[in-house]
């Protein structure tokens, strides 16, 4: 093998190593971006949960109608849940994060006060047209999740 062949082989190996390193770096960057994206939802949840009375989070029904601020916090929570479902559906949220999030959502939806607020919201969002009841299109993914929860099934929007 000539010196030129050795240099060409070394250059090819260096190029391949560079491509692998760049691919690894790209993968790492994407993972970090996904984790940062998912973290924004956790931060939003913490902000919303701070506005929900502790008695509600502990299972009381009484605090639901105490104030418009509580109703607004619960509406914001349901919107956050719907967004989480949507981003899981579109693949922006990892399966690991979704499992954690769904565990929290299903735990909250089993709390009497939060469930009562959810059912009240659904009633408010039902419109009667003639003899037909029509639901607004908002919260369709979360409704599917709650139906799965009620039926004792797991729920992952990306598998629906």
C-alpha positions as CSV (number, residue, x, y, z in Angstrom):
1,X,0.0,0.0,0.0
2,X,1.3,3.4,-1.0
3,X,1.5,6.5,1.2
4,X,-1.3,8.0,-0.8
5,X,-3.5,5.0,-0.2
6,X,-2.8,5.2,3.6
7,X,-3.6,8.9,3.7
8,X,-6.9,8.2,1.7
9,X,-7.8,5.4,4.1
10,X,-7.1,7.6,7.1
11,X,-9.2,10.4,5.6
12,X,-12.1,8.1,5.0
13,X,-11.9,6.8,8.6
14,X,-11.7,10.3,9.9
15,X,-14.7,11.4,7.8
16,X,-16.8,8.4,9.0
17,X,-15.8,9.2,12.6
18,X,-16.8,12.8,12.1
19,X,-20.2,11.8,10.6
20,X,-20.8,9.5,13.5
21,X,-19.9,12.2,16.0
22,X,-22.1,14.7,14.3
23,X,-25.0,12.2,14.3
24,X,-24.5,11.5,18.0
25,X,-24.4,15.2,18.7
26,X,-27.6,15.8,16.7
27,X,-29.4,13.0,18.6
28,X,-28.2,14.3,21.9
29,X,-29.4,17.8,21.0
30,X,-32.8,16.6,19.9
31,X,-33.2,14.7,23.2
32,X,-32.3,17.8,25.2
33,X,-34.8,19.9,23.2
34,X,-37.5,17.3,23.8
35,X,-36.8,17.2,27.5
36,X,-36.8,21.0,27.7
37,X,-40.1,21.1,25.8
38,X,-41.6,18.5,28.2
39,X,-40.3,20.4,31.2
40,X,-42.4,23.5,30.1
41,X,-45.5,21.4,30.7
42,X,-44.3,20.3,34.1
43,X,-43.7,24.0,35.0
44,X,-47.1,25.0,33.7
45,X,-48.8,22.2,35.8
46,X,-47.0,23.4,38.9
47,X,-48.2,26.9,38.3
48,X,-51.8,25.8,37.8
49,X,-51.8,23.4,40.7
50,X,-50.7,26.2,43.0
51,X,-54.0,28.0,42.0
52,X,-56.2,25.0,42.9
53,X,-57.3,24.8,46.5
54,X,-55.5,22.1,48.5
55,X,-58.8,20.7,49.7
56,X,-59.7,19.9,46.0
57,X,-56.4,18.2,45.4
58,X,-57.0,16.2,48.6
59,X,-60.4,15.0,47.3
60,X,-63.0,17.5,48.6
61,X,-65.9,18.5,46.4
62,X,-66.8,21.6,48.3
63,X,-64.1,23.9,46.9
64,X,-65.2,23.6,43.3
65,X,-67.8,26.3,43.2
66,X,-66.1,28.5,45.8
67,X,-64.7,30.9,43.4
68,X,-64.3,31.9,39.8
69,X,-60.5,31.7,40.3
70,X,-60.8,28.0,41.2
71,X,-63.0,27.3,38.1
72,X,-60.5,29.2,35.9
73,X,-57.6,27.2,37.4
74,X,-59.4,23.9,36.7
75,X,-60.2,25.0,33.1
76,X,-56.5,25.8,32.6
77,X,-55.6,22.4,34.0
78,X,-58.0,20.7,31.6
79,X,-56.6,22.7,28.7
80,X,-53.1,21.7,29.7
81,X,-54.1,18.0,29.8
82,X,-55.6,18.3,26.3
83,X,-52.3,19.9,25.0
84,X,-50.4,17.1,26.6
85,X,-52.6,14.5,24.9
86,X,-52.2,16.4,21.6
87,X,-48.4,16.5,21.8
88,X,-48.3,12.8,22.7
89,X,-50.5,12.1,19.7
90,X,-48.1,14.0,17.4
91,X,-44.9,12.4,18.9
92,X,-43.5,15.4,20.6
93,X,-43.8,13.8,24.1
94,X,-41.9,10.6,24.9
95,X,-43.6,7.5,26.0
96,X,-41.8,7.7,29.4
97,X,-43.0,11.2,30.0
98,X,-46.5,10.3,28.8
99,X,-46.8,7.4,31.3
100,X,-45.9,9.8,34.1
101,X,-48.2,12.5,32.9
102,X,-51.1,10.1,32.4
103,X,-50.6,8.7,35.8
104,X,-51.0,12.2,37.2
105,X,-54.0,13.0,35.0
106,X,-55.8,9.8,35.9
107,X,-55.1,10.4,39.6
108,X,-56.6,13.9,39.4
109,X,-59.6,12.7,37.4
110,X,-60.4,10.2,40.2
111,X,-60.5,13.0,42.7
112,X,-64.2,13.9,43.4
113,X,-63.9,17.7,43.2
114,X,-61.8,17.7,40.0
115,X,-64.1,15.1,38.4
116,X,-67.1,17.1,39.4
117,X,-65.6,20.2,37.8
118,X,-64.8,18.2,34.6
119,X,-68.4,16.9,34.4
120,X,-69.7,20.4,34.9
121,X,-67.5,21.7,32.2
122,X,-68.7,19.0,29.8
123,X,-72.3,20.0,30.6
124,X,-71.5,23.6,29.9
125,X,-69.9,22.7,26.6
126,X,-72.9,20.7,25.4
127,X,-75.1,22.7,23.1
128,X,-78.7,21.6,22.3
129,X,-79.7,22.1,18.7
130,X,-83.3,21.1,18.2
131,X,-83.6,17.6,19.7
132,X,-79.8,16.9,19.4
133,X,-77.1,17.5,21.9
134,X,-73.8,18.5,20.3
135,X,-70.5,18.9,22.2
136,X,-68.0,21.5,21.2
137,X,-64.9,20.2,19.7
138,X,-62.7,21.3,22.6
139,X,-61.1,18.6,24.9
140,X,-61.8,15.7,22.5
141,X,-58.5,13.9,23.4
142,X,-59.0,14.3,27.1
143,X,-62.6,13.1,26.8
144,X,-61.2,9.9,25.1
145,X,-58.7,9.6,28.0
146,X,-61.4,10.0,30.7
147,X,-63.6,7.4,28.9
148,X,-60.6,5.0,28.8
149,X,-60.0,5.7,32.5
150,X,-63.7,5.0,33.3
151,X,-63.5,1.7,31.4
152,X,-60.3,0.7,33.2
153,X,-58.1,0.8,30.1
154,X,-54.7,2.4,29.6
155,X,-54.7,5.5,27.4
156,X,-52.1,6.7,25.0
157,X,-53.3,9.1,22.3
158,X,-50.5,7.9,20.0
159,X,-51.9,4.4,20.0
160,X,-55.5,5.3,19.4
